[in-house]
Amino acid sequence: MGVTVKSAEALGAKFVLGWSRALFLSFIFGFVVRLIPEVLSYPYLIGYDPIYYAWRINSGVVWYHWSGVFSTWLLYAILTALFNVTQMDPFVLVKFTASLLFGFNACGIYYFATKALDWPIKKGLLVSAFFSLQIATLAFSLNFYKNMLSLGILLFALPLIKDDFKSMKRFLIFVLLSVLVVFGHEYGSVILFAVALGFLVSRCFKGTKMKVLKVLMAIFPAFAFFLASVYFIVFPIPQGIEKNVIGIHDIQGNYQGALFFLRNYLAVSEAEYYPLYLDLLSRVFSLFAGLYISVLPLVLAGFFKDDVLDNWTAIILIGSFSVLLTPFFALDLWHRWMLMLVYPFSFYAVNGITKILRSIHSTRLTWKKLSERVVKLILVLPFSSSLVLMPHITAGMYGSSVPLRDVNDTIRAMQWLNEKMDDGSALLVHAAFSNWARLYLDKGCIRICFKDKIEEAINVALQRDLDDIYFIWWNEHIEYDLTVPKCFTSIFRSNRISVFKYDSTGT
């Protein structure tokens, strides 16, 4: 009997969930969750950007010019290296990378929770799982791979700031990680600098000059690379990429020059979603409600003060809601900033969960069962909504340029165009099909890309005195606010996708 008890104890000790095992478990859980929409959509890609990533893999080029060293090239370098090693199909490689990035962020959430917030292992696993099953996280991961790569690295870098770089090794690791954040994506860089600035201010008030100097020295290399990248955005160097591509810049709301990151949302051509301020207001709050209404009570209940999370949350809230305060002078892409709220919100929400659970144990027995049922409902709602809506996110237009049902027909149309087009012809390419054209048309095919105003694209094509002008679009109504002009006639059809040809007699 004694031997049996000892064996059971030994077996239990063997399967104790240590910190490293929990870190690996958080990665696996995130990887599997993100793999579900990729399996459902196999063999095609979801979203706008992933098609572009497949094209970059095919090109095999990381930097088209030496100035590209100061751009957000890290994801392209990883994808190109993986392709060279594995020779995997580009679509499969991009889908696999999506799951890897998601798992990387999930274990980054666990790492930050346990290292920066000093949470126990179980609480760290809970916040990692909570983050992985949020609608906002899944929606964010469909397109913004570079953004997720940068934020994933950031989650491992920020805990090093909190311990004030207690060793030279930690200092150098932070320098490396912060530079990689800059090479990952601009938004991760902005969050990094916002947090660092908050630390500098707090240390100045505390009078710890040596710690201020440490932070400045640690963040300087990343900030120098970031300033260089901004310089080449404001003063771009022609790189000769896709000389056959003509872009129609029909969005009038963006500021130029050094203010490239700002937008006048009330001056966008075609009033892109926002013909009136009330439309903009409705759009902002409806997206916020759709993403966070089920977890907002937990976020408010679990809010706590933290040097990193305070600054992190503040900069994202500014990016999300400055569009309502100054819509004529607000940060660009407010909806992407709002999706990134899922990172700090996950920590607050899980802290709210633990606070509620603790309060249950202190209640009287008569209320305990009722309280437990309420908490279970609050916990189940965010998780179940993510699982229920996942197939709809995958199959629908949300986050995708072309619905999955039309992908195969889009490829057929592009392949047909590739055989028919020559040096004297051009294709009018809406933003929905721009990356598909990159991927499937020969480099010599002339493409005139536009987003809203097809009339301007037609005028540009006519000025070039081309023999044939083609246009690819749906042959039935779809969510895009664009109709095929009468001067185009259908010459090829594959289910809902058609190729149209310009006919001057139809005007």
C-alpha positions in Angstrom: 0.0 0.0 0.0 2.8 2.3 0.9 4.5 1.6 -2.4 1.3 2.4 -4.3 0.9 5.7 -2.5 4.5 6.6 -3.2 4.2 5.7 -6.9 1.1 7.9 -7.2 2.9 10.7 -5.5 5.8 10.3 -7.9 3.5 10.2 -10.9 1.8 13.4 -9.7 5.1 15.1 -9.2 6.2 14.1 -12.7 3.3 15.9 -14.3 3.5 19.1 -12.3 2.8 22.0 -14.7 6.0 24.0 -14.5 6.5 27.5 -15.9 8.3 26.2 -19.1 5.6 23.6 -19.8 2.9 26.2 -19.4 4.7 28.5 -21.8 4.8 25.7 -24.4 1.2 24.8 -23.7 0.0 28.4 -24.3 1.8 28.3 -27.6 0.2 25.0 -28.7 -3.3 26.2 -27.6 -3.0 29.4 -29.6 -1.5 27.5 -32.6 -4.4 25.1 -32.7 -7.1 27.8 -32.3 -5.7 29.7 -35.2 -5.3 26.6 -37.3 -9.1 26.0 -37.3 -10.0 28.8 -39.7 -7.0 27.9 -41.9 -8.2 24.3 -42.1 -11.8 25.5 -42.9 -10.5 27.7 -45.7 -8.0 25.2 -47.1 -6.4 25.4 -49.7 -7.0 29.1 -50.1 -5.8 32.1 -48.1 -8.1 34.4 -46.0 -7.7 38.2 -46.2 -6.0 40.9 -48.2 -2.5 40.8 -46.9 -1.8 37.0 -47.0 -2.1 37.0 -50.8 0.5 39.7 -50.9 2.7 37.6 -48.6 2.4 34.7 -51.0 3.6 37.0 -53.8 6.5 38.2 -51.7 7.5 34.5 -51.1 7.4 33.9 -54.9 9.6 37.0 -55.5 12.2 35.8 -53.1 13.2 39.4 -52.4 13.5 40.8 -48.9 14.9 44.2 -49.8 14.3 45.8 -53.2 16.7 48.6 -52.3 19.3 49.3 -49.6 16.8 51.7 -47.9 14.5 48.7 -47.3 16.8 47.8 -44.4 14.9 50.6 -42.5 11.5 49.2 -43.4 9.3 46.6 -41.8 11.0 43.6 -43.5 11.2 41.1 -40.7 8.2 39.0 -41.8 9.4 38.8 -45.4 12.8 37.6 -44.2 11.2 34.9 -42.1 8.9 33.8 -44.9 11.6 33.8 -47.6 13.9 31.8 -45.3 11.2 29.2 -44.5 10.4 28.8 -48.2 14.0 28.3 -49.1 14.4 25.7 -46.5 11.1 23.8 -46.9 10.1 24.5 -50.5 6.5 24.5 -49.2 3.6 25.7 -51.3 3.4 29.5 -50.7 -0.3 29.3 -49.7 0.4 26.5 -47.2 3.4 28.3 -45.9 1.5 31.5 -45.3 -1.4 29.6 -43.6 1.2 27.7 -41.4 2.9 31.0 -40.5 -0.5 32.5 -39.5 -0.9 29.8 -36.9 2.7 30.1 -35.7 2.3 33.9 -35.2 -0.9 33.4 -33.3 0.7 30.8 -31.0 3.7 33.1 -30.6 1.4 35.9 -29.4 -0.5 33.5 -27.1 2.7 32.4 -25.3 3.9 36.0 -25.3 0.7 36.9 -23.4 1.5 34.2 -20.9 5.2 35.4 -20.6 4.2 39.0 -20.0 1.6 37.9 -17.4 4.0 35.8 -15.4 7.2 38.0 -15.8 5.9 41.6 -16.0 2.8 41.2 -13.8 4.1 38.4 -11.5 0.9 36.4 -12.0 0.9 32.7 -11.1 1.2 30.0 -13.8 -2.6 29.2 -13.8 -3.6 32.8 -14.2 -1.0 33.2 -16.9 -2.5 30.3 -18.8 -6.0 31.6 -18.3 -5.2 35.0 -19.8 -3.4 33.3 -22.7 -6.5 31.1 -23.5 -8.8 34.1 -23.0 -6.7 36.2 -25.5 -6.7 33.3 -28.0 -10.5 32.9 -28.1 -11.4 36.5 -28.5 -13.2 37.7 -31.7 -10.9 40.7 -31.8 -7.8 38.5 -31.7 -9.0 36.2 -34.5 -10.1 39.1 -36.7 -6.8 40.9 -36.1 -4.9 37.8 -37.1 -6.6 37.3 -40.4 -4.7 40.1 -42.1 -2.1 41.8 -39.9 0.7 39.3 -39.8 3.5 41.9 -39.6 1.6 43.7 -36.8 1.2 40.4 -34.8 4.9 39.6 -35.3 5.9 43.0 -33.9 3.5 42.8 -30.9 4.6 39.2 -30.2 8.2 40.3 -29.8 7.0 43.3 -27.8 5.4 41.0 -25.2 8.8 39.5 -24.6 10.6 42.8 -24.5 8.5 44.8 -22.1 9.1 42.8 -19.0 12.8 43.6 -19.3 12.0 47.3 -19.0 10.1 46.7 -15.8 13.1 45.2 -14.0 15.2 48.2 -15.0 17.8 46.0 -16.8 19.3 44.4 -13.8 22.1 42.8 -15.8 24.0 43.6 -19.0 22.6 40.4 -20.6 19.0 41.7 -20.0 20.0 45.1 -21.3 21.4 43.7 -24.6 18.5 41.3 -25.1 16.1 44.3 -24.8 18.1 46.2 -27.3 17.9 43.3 -29.8 14.2 42.7 -29.2 13.3 46.4 -29.5 15.1 46.7 -32.8 13.2 43.6 -34.0 10.0 45.2 -32.9 10.8 48.2 -35.2 11.6 45.8 -38.1 8.4 44.0 -37.4 5.8 46.8 -37.7 5.3 50.5 -37.1 2.4 50.2 -34.6 4.4 47.9 -32.3 7.2 50.5 -32.4 4.8 53.3 -31.4 3.6 51.2 -28.4 7.2 50.4 -27.4 8.1 54.1 -27.5 5.0 55.1 -25.6 5.8 52.7 -22.8 9.4 53.7 -22.7 8.4 57.4 -22.6 6.1 56.6 -19.6 9.0 54.9 -17.8 11.2 57.9 -18.5 8.7 60.3 -17.0 8.0 58.2 -14.0 11.7 57.7 -13.3 12.3 61.5 -13.7 9.7 62.2 -11.0 11.3 59.6 -8.7 14.7 61.2 -9.3 16.5 58.0 -10.4 18.8 59.5 -13.1 20.8 56.4 -13.6 17.7 54.4 -14.5 16.6 57.1 -16.9 19.9 56.9 -18.6 19.6 53.1 -18.9 16.2 53.4 -20.5 17.5 56.0 -22.9 20.5 53.9 -23.9 18.4 50.8 -24.3 15.8 52.3 -26.5 18.1 54.5 -28.6 19.1 51.9 -31.3 15.4 51.0 -32.0 14.4 54.7 -32.0 17.2 55.5 -34.5 16.1 52.8 -36.9 12.5 54.0 -36.5 13.4 57.6 -37.4 15.3 56.3 -40.4 12.2 54.3 -41.5 10.0 57.4 -41.1 12.5 59.5 -43.2 12.3 57.1 -46.1 8.5 57.1 -45.9 8.5 60.9 -46.1 11.3 61.1 -48.6 10.9 57.8 -50.5 13.7 56.5 -52.8 12.3 55.1 -56.2 13.0 51.4 -56.1 11.7 50.4 -59.5 9.3 47.8 -58.2 6.5 46.8 -60.6 7.2 49.5 -63.2 4.2 48.2 -65.2 1.8 49.1 -62.3 0.0 52.5 -62.3 -1.7 53.5 -59.0 -4.8 55.8 -59.0 -4.6 57.7 -55.7 -8.3 58.3 -55.2 -8.3 58.7 -51.4 -8.3 62.4 -50.6 -8.3 62.2 -46.8 -4.7 61.4 -46.1 -2.2 64.1 -45.1 1.1 64.2 -47.0 4.7 64.5 -46.0 5.6 64.3 -42.3 1.9 63.9 -41.4 1.4 60.7 -43.4 0.1 58.9 -40.3 -2.9 61.2 -39.9 -6.1 61.4 -41.8 -9.1 63.7 -42.3 -11.9 61.1 -42.1 -14.5 63.6 -43.1 -12.8 64.3 -46.5 -12.4 60.8 -47.8 -13.5 60.5 -51.5 -16.7 58.6 -52.0 -17.1 59.2 -48.2 -15.5 55.9 -47.3 -18.1 54.7 -44.8 -18.5 58.1 -43.3 -20.7 60.6 -45.3 -21.5 62.3 -42.0 -20.0 62.5 -38.5 -22.9 60.5 -37.1 -22.0 57.6 -39.5 -18.4 57.7 -38.2 -19.7 57.8 -34.6 -22.0 54.8 -35.3 -19.3 52.8 -37.0 -16.7 53.3 -34.2 -19.1 52.4 -31.4 -20.7 49.5 -33.3 -17.3 47.9 -33.9 -16.3 48.5 -30.3 -19.5 46.9 -29.1 -19.2 44.0 -31.5 -15.7 43.2 -30.3 -15.8 44.0 -26.6 -19.3 44.3 -25.2 -19.3 40.8 -23.7 -15.9 41.3 -22.0 -16.2 45.0 -21.0 -17.8 44.2 -17.6 -14.8 42.0 -16.8 -12.4 44.7 -18.0 -13.9 47.3 -15.8 -14.1 45.0 -12.8 -10.4 43.9 -13.2 -8.8 47.2 -14.1 -5.6 47.8 -12.1 -2.7 50.2 -12.3 0.5 49.1 -14.0 3.4 51.2 -15.5 3.4 49.3 -18.8 -0.3 48.6 -19.2 -1.3 52.2 -18.4 0.8 53.6 -21.3 0.0 50.7 -23.6 -3.8 51.1 -23.1 -3.6 54.9 -23.4 -1.9 54.9 -26.8 -4.3 52.3 -28.2 -7.3 54.2 -26.9 -6.0 57.4 -28.5 -5.5 55.5 -31.8 -9.0 54.1 -31.5 -11.1 57.1 -30.5 -9.1 60.2 -31.6 -11.1 59.8 -34.8 -14.2 60.9 -32.8 -12.5 63.8 -31.0 -10.7 65.3 -34.1 -12.0 63.4 -37.1 -10.3 65.9 -39.4 -6.9 65.2 -37.8 -6.8 61.7 -36.4 -4.5 58.7 -36.4 -4.9 56.6 -39.5 -6.6 53.1 -39.4 -8.5 53.6 -36.2 -10.2 50.2 -36.6 -6.8 48.5 -36.5 -5.9 50.3 -33.2 -9.3 49.2 -31.8 -8.5 45.5 -32.7 -5.2 45.9 -30.7 -7.2 46.8 -27.6 -7.6 43.0 -27.1 -4.0 42.8 -25.8 -4.4 45.0 -22.6 -8.1 44.2 -22.3 -7.3 40.5 -21.9 -5.2 41.2 -18.8 -7.8 43.4 -17.2 -10.6 40.9 -18.0 -8.8 37.9 -16.5 -8.0 40.0 -13.5 -11.7 40.7 -13.2 -12.4 37.0 -13.5 -10.1 36.2 -10.6 -11.6 39.1 -8.5 -15.1 37.8 -9.0 -14.1 34.2 -8.2 -12.5 35.4 -5.0 -15.6 37.3 -4.0 -17.7 34.2 -4.5 -15.7 32.3 -1.9 -16.4 35.0 0.6 -20.1 35.1 0.0 -22.7 33.3 2.2 -23.6 29.7 1.2 -27.1 30.7 0.1 -25.7 33.1 -2.6 -22.8 31.0 -3.6 -24.5 28.7 -6.1 -26.2 31.7 -7.8 -23.0 33.6 -8.0 -21.1 30.6 -9.5 -23.8 30.3 -12.2 -23.5 34.0 -13.0 -19.7 33.8 -13.3 -19.9 30.7 -15.4 -22.2 32.6 -17.8 -19.9 35.6 -17.9 -16.9 33.3 -18.7 -18.6 31.1 -21.2 -20.1 33.9 -23.3 -16.8 35.3 -24.8 -15.4 31.8 -25.4 -18.5 30.4 -27.0 -19.1 33.5 -29.2 -15.6 33.1 -30.6 -16.1 29.4 -31.5 -19.6 30.0 -33.0 -18.5 32.9 -35.1 -15.2 31.4 -36.3 -16.6 29.6 -39.3 -18.6 32.8 -40.3 -15.5 34.9 -40.0 -13.6 32.5 -42.2 -16.3 32.1 -44.9 -17.5 35.6 -45.1 -16.2 38.9 -46.4 -15.0 40.0 -43.0 -11.2 40.6 -43.4 -11.1 39.1 -46.9 -10.8 40.8 -50.3 -12.6 37.9 -52.1 -15.1 35.5 -50.5 -13.8 31.9 -50.3 -16.5 30.7 -52.7 -15.0 33.0 -55.4 -11.3 32.3 -54.9 -11.1 29.5 -57.4 -13.0 31.5 -60.0 -10.8 34.5 -59.4 -7.7 32.3 -60.1 -9.3 31.0 -63.3 -10.1 34.5 -64.5 -6.5 35.7 -63.7 -5.1 32.7 -65.6 -7.4 33.4 -68.6 -6.2 37.1 -68.6 -2.6 36.0 -68.4 -3.0 34.2 -71.7 -5.0 37.0 -73.4 -3.1 40.1 -72.3 -0.1 41.5 -74.2 2.0 44.6 -74.2 -0.8 46.6 -75.8 -3.4 45.8 -73.2 -4.0 46.7 -69.5 -6.2 45.4 -66.7 -8.1 47.8 -64.4 -7.6 46.3 -60.9 -9.7 47.1 -57.9 -8.0 46.8 -54.5 -9.9 43.6 -53.9 -8.0 41.9 -56.8 -4.7 43.8 -56.7 -2.7 41.1 -54.8 -4.3 38.3 -56.9 -3.1 40.1 -60.0 0.3 40.4 -58.5 0.4 36.7 -57.9 -1.0 35.3 -61.1 -0.3 37.8 -63.9 3.1 38.0 -65.6 5.3 40.9 -64.6 4.9 42.5 -68.0 1.2 42.9 -67.8 0.1 46.5 -67.3 -2.1 47.0 -64.3 -4.0 50.2 -63.4 -4.9 49.9 -59.7 -7.7 51.9 -58.0 -9.9 51.7 -55.0 -13.0 53.8 -55.6 -13.0 55.8 -58.8 -13.0 53.5 -61.7 -13.6 56.5 -64.0 -10.2 57.8 -63.3 -8.6 54.4 -64.0 -10.5 54.3 -67.3 -9.2 57.8 -68.3 -5.6 56.8 -67.5 -6.0 53.7 -69.6 -7.4 55.7 -72.5 -4.6 58.3 -72.4 -2.1 55.5 -72.9 -3.8 54.6 -76.2 -4.0 50.8 -75.4 -5.4 48.2 -77.8 -7.5 46.4 -75.1 -8.7 47.4 -71.6 -9.9 44.7 -69.3 -11.7 44.8 -66.0 -12.3 41.9 -63.6 -15.3 42.0 -61.3 -18.4 40.2 -60.0 -21.3 39.7 -62.4 -23.8 40.1 -59.6 -24.3 42.4 -56.6 -21.7 42.2 -53.9 -20.9 44.2 -50.8 -18.4 46.5 -52.6 -20.0 49.8 -53.7 -19.0 49.6 -57.3 -20.9 48.7 -60.5 -19.5 47.7 -63.9 -19.6 50.7 -66.2 -21.8 50.4 -69.3 -18.8 50.7 -71.6 -17.6 47.2 -70.5 -19.0 44.0 -71.9 -18.5 40.5 -70.4 -16.1 38.3 -72.4 -15.2 35.6 -69.9 -17.2 34.2 -66.9 -16.5 31.7 -64.2 -19.5 31.5 -61.9 -19.8 34.9 -60.1 -16.5 36.3 -61.4 -16.3 37.8 -64.9 -13.7 39.5 -67.1 -15.0 42.6 -68.9 -13.6 44.4 -72.0 -13.8 48.1 -72.8 -16.0 48.8 -75.7 -16.0 52.5 -76.9 -19.4 52.0 -78.6 -21.0 51.3 -75.2 -20.3 54.7 -73.8 
